[in-house]
Amino acid sequence: MTQDIEILSEVQHMVSNDLANQYRILPKSFSENTLELYVDDSNNNEDAKEELELFLGKNVIFYPIDAYEIEKALSIYYRKERALSSNKSLNVDKGDFLENLLTEAKSLKCSDIHFEVYEDSSRIRFRIDGQLIERYKIERDNYLELVNKVKIKAKLNITEKRLPQDGRITNESFDIRVSILPTLFGEKIVMRLLGQDASNIDLNTLGLQKEELESYLEAVKKPNGIILISGPTGSGKTTTLYATLRLLNDSRRNIVTVEDPIEYTLKGINQVQLKEDIGLTFSSALKSFLRQDPDVIMLGEIRDSETALMAIRASLTGHLVLSTIHTNSAIGTISRLIDMGVPSYLIAETLNLSVAQRLVRKLCENCKKETVCNPKDFPLNFKFPYEISSYYKPVGCNKCFHTGYKGRTAIYEILNIDNTITEAIKNNTITKLYSNDKNYKSLPQKAFEILALGETSLEEIYSILINI
C-alpha cells in the first residue's frame, strides 16, 4: 500500500537538499528537541540515526516507509531545489554542528579529532582508547566550510591555506588545541581535547594491583623525595600523576605544576603552562617554584640534565617532587638519570619510587572470544611465567565500535626503594641485582598476567613482550 507524502513548508527547511538525498529522508514534523523523519525502510539503521542527530542538532525519530514513496517525494520536494539552490549539505552552516561534534567527542572520551580531506572525499575520525575510528564522511564543499568554522573559533587566519597554523578553542565546556596542516588536497585539522576535569581520576581504578598500590601510597606519603614515572608518549603517565595529585590535594599543602600542555584541571592546584618561546621552561619554572613555598612540585617531564639536577636538589630540601621520564623500564630510569649527570649517591638518597607503565586496550566483555593458546604465536625468546591453556581475542560488536576493545587499563612495573636497592644504586649494581630477583615482576610478566586473566589480547601486549 502506498501513500502520498506531504511535506509542509515549515518543516522542509529543517533538512537540506543534499542531506535528504544522501540519507533518503524526509521531514515529517518537529518539536523543540525532536525531529520526526520519514526514512527509506531499507536504510533504517542506528548509525544513520546517530549521524543525523549530530548533523541536525536534535533527537531523531525514524518512520520507515516504502522506498518508492521516498523516491517520489524526493523528486517533488528536493530534486528541484538542487537546481535552484546552492544550499550546503549536512547543515555545517549551522553553528551547532561543530558544537555537537565536540560534545559527542567528549562524551566518548575522545582524545583527538582528525579532519582529513582527499581528492573526492573527506572524513572525521575520533581517537578513542588510543586508536583512530572513522565516525563521519562529509562532502568536500562542507569540509571547506567546516575548516573555516574551526579557524574562526581558534582565532586563526582563514585566508592562509599555505602554511601550518596552531590555535586554541576555549570555552566553559572545551579547552582544545588546534593544529592545521596544509596537505595535497586541502588542510588537515587535528583537535586535541585538553583541560579535562581530573576530579574523578582515582588511583584505585588505573590498574595498580593491591601490593603495587600499597607500595605506591607508602612512597607518596613521604614529605620529601622524588617519584618518577617512565614510559613512552601516550602510556598514561600524566593520568597517574594527576591521580596522585588528587590524592595529595588538600588545604594543608601548596601544590604547583608546570606542564606542556595542561591536559587536566584540578581545583586547588597551581598549574603553569610551559612557554619555551618566552623562556618559561621546566627548569626556570622550578627555580620560581622554590620561592613559592611549595610542598609538592609536579614537573610534566624531565628532559635535560639541568632539570634533572634541580628536581633532585628540590627533593633534598624538603619537597615532594613528581615527574615523568622517557625510559623503557623502572630500572632504566636510574641509568637515565646517571646519563644525565646526576650522581648515583644523590639518586639513592632522593628516589622514593620508580615506576614504568604502559596502556593497553581492554577486551570488550560483550564480544570477546576464547582461543587456544599456541606458544608459537608469542615472541621467539619470551619466557612464560607459567602455562596457560587459552586466552581471549577481540571480535567486534556495536558496543565497541566493532573494534573488539572497550576502555583501557595500565600495566605497572614498580621498583620499591629499600636499603638493598639504595646500596645497589650507589654501587651501580641495580641491574644485576634485579636480574636475579624472582619476586620482581617486569612489564612483560605483568602484561602476560592480564592476558591470562582475559582482560586484553595477545595483539595488544605483543609490543610490550618484545620491546623491553
C-alpha positions, 0 to 999 in steps of 0.5 A: 500500500502506498501513500502520498507524502506531504511535506509542509513548508515549515518543516522542509527547511529543517533538512537540506537538499543534499542531506535528504538525498544522501540519507533518503529522508524526509521531514515529517514534523518537529518539536523543540528537541525532536525531529520526526523523519520519514526514512527509506525502510531499507536504510533504517539503521542506528548509525544513520540515526546517530549521524543525523542527530549530530548533523541536525542538532536534535533527537531523531525519530525514524518512520520507515516507509516504502522506498518508492514513496521516498523516491517520489517525494524526493523528486517533488520536494528536493530534486528541484531545489538542487537546481535552484539552490546552492544550499550546503549539505549536512547543515555545517552552516549551522553553528551547532554542528561543530558544537555537537561534534565536540560534545559527542567527542567528549562524551566518548572520551575522545582524545583527538579529532582528525579532519582529513580531506582527499581528492573526492572525499573527506572524513572525521575520525575520533581517537578513542582508547588510543586508536583512530575510528572513522565516525563521519564522511562529509562532502568536500564543499562542507569540509571547506566550510567546516575548516573555516568554522574551526579557524574562526573559533581558534582565532586563526587566519582563514585566508592562509591555506599555505602554511601550518597554523596552531590555535586554541578553542576555549570555552566553559565546556572545551579547552582544545588545541588546534593544529592545521596542516596544509596537505595535497588536497586541502588542510588537515585539522587535528583537535586535541581535547585538553583541560579535562576535569581530573576530579574523578581520576582515582588511583584505585581504578588505573590498574595498580594491583593491591601490593603495587598500590600499597607500595605506591601510597607508602612512597607518596606519603613521604614529605620529601623525595622524588617519584618518577614515572617512565614510559613512552608518549601516550602510556598514561603517565600524566593520568597517574600523576594527576591521580596522585595529585588528587590524592595529595590535594588538600588545604594543608599543602601548596601544590604547583605544576608546570606542564606542556600542555595542561591536559587536566584541571584540578581545583586547588592546584597551581598549574603553569603552562610551559612557554619555551618561546618566552623562556618559561621552561621546566627548569626556570619554572622550578627555580620560581617554584622554590620561592613559592613555598611549595610542598609538592612540585609536579614537573610534566617531564624531565628532559635535560640534565639541568632539570634533572639536577634541580628536581633532585636538589628540590627533593633534598630540601624538603619537597615532594617532587613528581615527574615523568621520564622517557625510559623503557623500564623502572630500572632504566630510569636510574641509568637515565638519570646517571646519563644525565649527570646526576650522581648515583649517591644523590639518586639513592638518597632522593628516589622514593619510587620508580615506576614504568607503565604502559596502556593497553586496550581492554577486551570488550566483555560483550564480544570477546572470544576464547582461543587456544593458546599456541606458544608459537604465536608469542615472541621467539625468546619470551619466557612464560611465567607459567602455562596457560591453556587459552586466552581471549581475542577481540571480535567486534560488536556495536558496543565497541565500535566493532573494534573488539576493545572497550576502555583501557587499563595500565600495566605497572612495573614498580621498583620499591626503594629499600636499603638493598636497592639504595646500596645497589644504586650507589654501587651501580649494581641495580641491574644485576641485582634485579636480574636475579630477583624472582619476586620482581615482576617486569612489564612483560610478566605483568602484561602476560598476567592480564592476558591470562586473566582475559582482560586484553589480547595477545595483539595488544601486549605483543609490543610490550613482550618484545620491546623491553 
